[in-house]
Amino acid sequence: QRLKAAVHYTVGCLCEEVEEDKDVQFSKQSIAAISDITFRQCEIFAKDLEMFARHAKRTTVTTEDVKLLARRSNSLLKYITQKSEEFASNNMEQKEKKKKK
């Protein structure tokens, strides 16, 4: 319930930003519908990620699973790949700092 409420709140905030930016109005019903669809899609994503990991005989979801999930959206895949590379380089830098100490 708390997660669903958090999704609804976030969708509401995003809709407010769009309202200000694009000079449009969202009804409470449309915000509720968008948040419900978003929550359902997240459930589907979570199940898909679990299945990708299970197919690879793993119990942990990896960034490669997330990239596989995002493969149909070029911009999202590009963003996830970029962030993944940033995290990897930051981790390498931190490991090198620990070795020097």
Backbone as JSON Lines, residues from 0, in Angstrom:
{"i":0,"aa":"Q","n":[0.82,-1.2,0.0],"ca":[0.0,0.0,0.0],"c":[0.86,1.27,0.0]}
{"i":1,"aa":"R","n":[1.93,1.25,0.82],"ca":[2.79,2.43,0.9],"c":[3.5,2.68,-0.43]}
{"i":2,"aa":"L","n":[3.91,1.6,-1.08],"ca":[4.57,1.75,-2.37],"c":[3.61,2.33,-3.41]}
{"i":3,"aa":"K","n":[2.38,1.82,-3.39],"ca":[1.37,2.33,-4.32],"c":[1.09,3.81,-4.07]}
{"i":4,"aa":"A","n":[1.05,4.19,-2.81],"ca":[0.82,5.59,-2.44],"c":[2.0,6.45,-2.89]}
{"i":5,"aa":"A","n":[3.21,5.93,-2.77],"ca":[4.39,6.67,-3.19],"c":[4.39,6.89,-4.7]}
{"i":6,"aa":"V","n":[3.97,5.86,-5.45],"ca":[3.88,5.99,-6.9],"c":[2.83,7.05,-7.25]}
{"i":7,"aa":"H","n":[1.69,7.0,-6.58],"ca":[0.62,7.98,-6.83],"c":[1.11,9.4,-6.55]}
{"i":8,"aa":"Y","n":[1.81,9.57,-5.44],"ca":[2.33,10.89,-5.08],"c":[3.32,11.4,-6.15]}
{"i":9,"aa":"T","n":[4.22,10.52,-6.57],"ca":[5.22,10.9,-7.57],"c":[4.57,11.25,-8.9]}
{"i":10,"aa":"V","n":[3.59,10.46,-9.31],"ca":[2.87,10.76,-10.56],"c":[2.17,12.11,-10.43]}
{"i":11,"aa":"G","n":[1.59,12.37,-9.28],"ca":[0.94,13.67,-9.05],"c":[1.91,14.82,-9.19]}
{"i":12,"aa":"C","n":[3.11,14.66,-8.61],"ca":[4.13,15.7,-8.7],"c":[4.58,15.91,-10.15]}
{"i":13,"aa":"L","n":[4.76,14.82,-10.88],"ca":[5.16,14.93,-12.28],"c":[4.07,15.6,-13.11]}
{"i":14,"aa":"C","n":[2.83,15.27,-12.83],"ca":[1.71,15.88,-13.56],"c":[1.65,17.39,-13.27]}
{"i":15,"aa":"E","n":[1.93,17.77,-12.03],"ca":[1.96,19.2,-11.7],"c":[3.04,19.92,-12.5]}
{"i":16,"aa":"E","n":[4.21,19.29,-12.63],"ca":[5.29,19.89,-13.42],"c":[4.87,20.06,-14.88]}
{"i":17,"aa":"V","n":[4.21,19.05,-15.43],"ca":[3.76,19.11,-16.83],"c":[2.69,20.18,-16.97]}
{"i":18,"aa":"E","n":[1.8,20.28,-15.98],"ca":[0.76,21.31,-16.03],"c":[1.37,22.7,-16.14]}
{"i":19,"aa":"E","n":[2.39,22.95,-15.31],"ca":[3.04,24.26,-15.33],"c":[3.79,24.5,-16.64]}
{"i":20,"aa":"D","n":[4.47,23.46,-17.1],"ca":[5.31,23.59,-18.29],"c":[4.49,23.69,-19.57]}
{"i":21,"aa":"K","n":[3.45,22.88,-19.7],"ca":[2.68,22.79,-20.95],"c":[1.34,23.5,-20.89]}
{"i":22,"aa":"D","n":[1.0,24.1,-19.74],"ca":[-0.26,24.82,-19.57],"c":[-1.46,23.92,-19.89]}
{"i":23,"aa":"V","n":[-1.48,22.74,-19.24],"ca":[-2.6,21.8,-19.35],"c":[-3.07,21.45,-17.95]}
{"i":24,"aa":"Q","n":[-4.21,20.79,-17.87],"ca":[-4.75,20.36,-16.58],"c":[-4.97,18.86,-16.57]}
{"i":25,"aa":"F","n":[-4.67,18.21,-15.45],"ca":[-4.95,16.79,-15.25],"c":[-6.04,16.66,-14.19]}
{"i":26,"aa":"S","n":[-7.05,15.88,-14.5],"ca":[-8.08,15.63,-13.49],"c":[-7.54,14.62,-12.48]}
{"i":27,"aa":"K","n":[-8.19,14.57,-11.32],"ca":[-7.78,13.59,-10.3],"c":[-7.93,12.17,-10.82]}
{"i":28,"aa":"Q","n":[-8.96,11.94,-11.64],"ca":[-9.17,10.61,-12.21],"c":[-8.05,10.22,-13.17]}
{"i":29,"aa":"S","n":[-7.59,11.18,-13.97],"ca":[-6.51,10.86,-14.92],"c":[-5.2,10.61,-14.18]}
{"i":30,"aa":"I","n":[-4.94,11.36,-13.13],"ca":[-3.74,11.12,-12.32],"c":[-3.82,9.74,-11.67]}
{"i":31,"aa":"A","n":[-4.99,9.38,-11.17],"ca":[-5.17,8.05,-10.57],"c":[-4.97,6.95,-11.61]}
{"i":32,"aa":"A","n":[-5.47,7.16,-12.81],"ca":[-5.33,6.16,-13.87],"c":[-3.86,6.02,-14.27]}
{"i":33,"aa":"I","n":[-3.17,7.14,-14.41],"ca":[-1.75,7.1,-14.78],"c":[-0.95,6.38,-13.69]}
{"i":34,"aa":"S","n":[-1.23,6.69,-12.44],"ca":[-0.47,6.05,-11.35],"c":[-0.78,4.56,-11.27]}
{"i":35,"aa":"D","n":[-2.02,4.16,-11.54],"ca":[-2.37,2.74,-11.53],"c":[-1.66,1.99,-12.65]}
{"i":36,"aa":"I","n":[-1.66,2.58,-13.84],"ca":[-0.97,1.97,-14.98],"c":[0.53,1.87,-14.7]}
{"i":37,"aa":"T","n":[1.1,2.93,-14.12],"ca":[2.53,2.95,-13.8],"c":[2.86,1.85,-12.81]}
{"i":38,"aa":"F","n":[2.04,1.7,-11.78],"ca":[2.28,0.67,-10.76],"c":[2.2,-0.72,-11.38]}
{"i":39,"aa":"R","n":[1.21,-0.95,-12.22],"ca":[1.07,-2.25,-12.88],"c":[2.27,-2.54,-13.79]}
{"i":40,"aa":"Q","n":[2.73,-1.53,-14.51],"ca":[3.88,-1.72,-15.39],"c":[5.13,-2.04,-14.58]}
{"i":41,"aa":"C","n":[5.3,-1.41,-13.44],"ca":[6.44,-1.7,-12.57],"c":[6.39,-3.14,-12.06]}
{"i":42,"aa":"E","n":[5.19,-3.64,-11.76],"ca":[5.04,-5.04,-11.35],"c":[5.48,-5.97,-12.48]}
{"i":43,"aa":"I","n":[5.09,-5.64,-13.7],"ca":[5.49,-6.44,-14.87],"c":[7.0,-6.4,-15.04]}
{"i":44,"aa":"F","n":[7.59,-5.21,-14.9],"ca":[9.04,-5.07,-15.01],"c":[9.75,-5.92,-13.96]}
{"i":45,"aa":"A","n":[9.25,-5.89,-12.73],"ca":[9.88,-6.65,-11.65],"c":[9.83,-8.16,-11.96]}
{"i":46,"aa":"K","n":[8.7,-8.64,-12.45],"ca":[8.59,-10.06,-12.79],"c":[9.53,-10.41,-13.94]}
{"i":47,"aa":"D","n":[9.6,-9.54,-14.95],"ca":[10.5,-9.78,-16.08],"c":[11.95,-9.84,-15.61]}
{"i":48,"aa":"L","n":[12.35,-8.91,-14.75],"ca":[13.73,-8.89,-14.25],"c":[14.05,-10.17,-13.48]}
{"i":49,"aa":"E","n":[13.09,-10.62,-12.68],"ca":[13.28,-11.89,-11.95],"c":[13.47,-13.05,-12.92]}
{"i":50,"aa":"M","n":[12.68,-13.06,-13.97],"ca":[12.76,-14.16,-14.95],"c":[14.07,-14.11,-15.73]}
{"i":51,"aa":"F","n":[14.54,-12.91,-16.07],"ca":[15.83,-12.8,-16.76],"c":[16.95,-13.37,-15.89]}
{"i":52,"aa":"A","n":[16.95,-13.01,-14.61],"ca":[17.98,-13.51,-13.7],"c":[17.86,-15.02,-13.53]}
{"i":53,"aa":"R","n":[16.65,-15.5,-13.36],"ca":[16.43,-16.94,-13.19],"c":[16.87,-17.71,-14.44]}
{"i":54,"aa":"H","n":[16.59,-17.16,-15.61],"ca":[16.99,-17.8,-16.86],"c":[18.52,-17.94,-16.93]}
{"i":55,"aa":"A","n":[19.22,-16.96,-16.37],"ca":[20.68,-17.0,-16.35],"c":[21.2,-17.79,-15.14]}
{"i":56,"aa":"K","n":[20.29,-18.46,-14.44],"ca":[20.62,-19.27,-13.26],"c":[21.28,-18.42,-12.16]}
{"i":57,"aa":"R","n":[20.73,-17.24,-11.96],"ca":[21.18,-16.34,-10.91],"c":[20.01,-16.01,-10.0]}
{"i":58,"aa":"T","n":[20.32,-15.59,-8.79],"ca":[19.27,-15.14,-7.87],"c":[19.29,-13.62,-7.72]}
{"i":59,"aa":"T","n":[20.27,-12.98,-8.33],"ca":[20.42,-11.53,-8.24],"c":[20.19,-10.89,-9.6]}
{"i":60,"aa":"V","n":[19.4,-9.84,-9.62],"ca":[19.17,-9.07,-10.84],"c":[20.39,-8.18,-11.06]}
{"i":61,"aa":"T","n":[20.93,-8.17,-12.27],"ca":[22.11,-7.37,-12.58],"c":[21.75,-6.22,-13.53]}
{"i":62,"aa":"T","n":[22.73,-5.37,-13.77],"ca":[22.52,-4.27,-14.71],"c":[22.26,-4.81,-16.11]}
{"i":63,"aa":"E","n":[22.84,-5.95,-16.43],"ca":[22.59,-6.55,-17.75],"c":[21.11,-6.93,-17.9]}
{"i":64,"aa":"D","n":[20.49,-7.38,-16.83],"ca":[19.05,-7.69,-16.86],"c":[18.24,-6.42,-17.11]}
{"i":65,"aa":"V","n":[18.63,-5.35,-16.45],"ca":[17.93,-4.07,-16.61],"c":[18.1,-3.56,-18.04]}
{"i":66,"aa":"K","n":[19.29,-3.71,-18.59],"ca":[19.51,-3.3,-19.98],"c":[18.66,-4.13,-20.93]}
{"i":67,"aa":"L","n":[18.54,-5.41,-20.66],"ca":[17.7,-6.28,-21.48],"c":[16.24,-5.83,-21.42]}
{"i":68,"aa":"L","n":[15.79,-5.44,-20.24],"ca":[14.42,-4.95,-20.07],"c":[14.19,-3.67,-20.86]}
{"i":69,"aa":"A","n":[15.21,-2.8,-20.92],"ca":[15.08,-1.48,-21.55],"c":[15.42,-1.5,-23.03]}
{"i":70,"aa":"R","n":[15.66,-2.67,-23.6],"ca":[16.18,-2.75,-24.97],"c":[15.26,-2.13,-26.02]}
{"i":71,"aa":"R","n":[13.97,-2.01,-25.76],"ca":[13.04,-1.48,-26.76],"c":[12.98,0.05,-26.78]}
{"i":72,"aa":"S","n":[13.58,0.66,-25.77],"ca":[13.61,2.13,-25.72],"c":[15.07,2.56,-25.84]}
{"i":73,"aa":"N","n":[15.44,3.02,-27.03],"ca":[16.84,3.39,-27.28],"c":[17.34,4.45,-26.3]}
{"i":74,"aa":"S","n":[16.53,5.46,-26.04],"ca":[16.97,6.54,-25.15],"c":[17.14,6.02,-23.72]}
{"i":75,"aa":"L","n":[16.22,5.18,-23.26],"ca":[16.33,4.63,-21.91],"c":[17.53,3.69,-21.81]}
{"i":76,"aa":"L","n":[17.73,2.86,-22.82],"ca":[18.88,1.95,-22.82],"c":[20.19,2.73,-22.81]}
{"i":77,"aa":"K","n":[20.25,3.8,-23.58],"ca":[21.45,4.63,-23.62],"c":[21.71,5.25,-22.25]}
{"i":78,"aa":"Y","n":[20.66,5.76,-21.6],"ca":[20.78,6.37,-20.28],"c":[21.25,5.34,-19.25]}
{"i":79,"aa":"I","n":[20.64,4.17,-19.25],"ca":[21.01,3.12,-18.29],"c":[22.45,2.67,-18.51]}
{"i":80,"aa":"T","n":[22.84,2.52,-19.76],"ca":[24.21,2.12,-20.07],"c":[25.2,3.17,-19.58]}
{"i":81,"aa":"Q","n":[24.89,4.43,-19.8],"ca":[25.75,5.53,-19.36],"c":[25.9,5.52,-17.85]}
{"i":82,"aa":"K","n":[24.78,5.4,-17.13],"ca":[24.82,5.39,-15.66],"c":[25.58,4.17,-15.15]}
{"i":83,"aa":"S","n":[25.39,3.05,-15.79],"ca":[26.08,1.82,-15.4],"c":[27.59,1.98,-15.54]}
{"i":84,"aa":"E","n":[28.02,2.6,-16.62],"ca":[29.45,2.84,-16.83],"c":[29.99,3.83,-15.8]}
{"i":85,"aa":"E","n":[29.2,4.84,-15.45],"ca":[29.62,5.81,-14.42],"c":[29.81,5.11,-13.08]}
{"i":86,"aa":"F","n":[28.85,4.25,-12.7],"ca":[28.95,3.53,-11.44],"c":[30.17,2.61,-11.44]}
{"i":87,"aa":"A","n":[30.41,1.95,-12.55],"ca":[31.55,1.03,-12.65],"c":[32.87,1.79,-12.49]}
{"i":88,"aa":"S","n":[32.99,2.95,-13.15],"ca":[34.24,3.71,-13.04],"c":[34.41,4.28,-11.63]}
{"i":89,"aa":"N","n":[33.31,4.7,-10.99],"ca":[33.4,5.19,-9.61],"c":[33.84,4.07,-8.66]}
{"i":90,"aa":"N","n":[33.32,2.87,-8.88],"ca":[33.71,1.74,-8.04],"c":[35.19,1.41,-8.21]}
{"i":91,"aa":"M","n":[35.68,1.48,-9.45],"ca":[37.1,1.22,-9.69],"c":[37.97,2.26,-9.0]}
{"i":92,"aa":"E","n":[37.56,3.52,-9.04],"ca":[38.31,4.59,-8.39],"c":[38.36,4.38,-6.88]}
{"i":93,"aa":"Q","n":[37.24,3.98,-6.29],"ca":[37.19,3.75,-4.85],"c":[38.07,2.56,-4.46]}
{"i":94,"aa":"K","n":[38.08,1.51,-5.27],"ca":[38.93,0.35,-4.98],"c":[40.39,0.73,-5.04]}
{"i":95,"aa":"E","n":[40.77,1.57,-6.02],"ca":[42.16,2.0,-6.15],"c":[42.58,2.85,-4.96]}
{"i":96,"aa":"K","n":[41.69,3.7,-4.46],"ca":[41.98,4.52,-3.3],"c":[42.21,3.66,-2.07]}
{"i":97,"aa":"K","n":[41.4,2.62,-1.92],"ca":[41.55,1.71,-0.76],"c":[42.86,0.95,-0.84]}
{"i":98,"aa":"K","n":[43.29,0.57,-2.04],"ca":[44.55,-0.16,-2.21],"c":[45.74,0.73,-1.82]}
{"i":99,"aa":"K","n":[45.66,2.03,-2.14],"ca":[46.75,2.94,-1.84],"c":[46.91,3.15,-0.34]}
{"i":100,"aa":"K","n":[45.82,3.1,0.39],"ca":[45.86,3.29,1.84],"c":[46.4,2.05,2.47]}
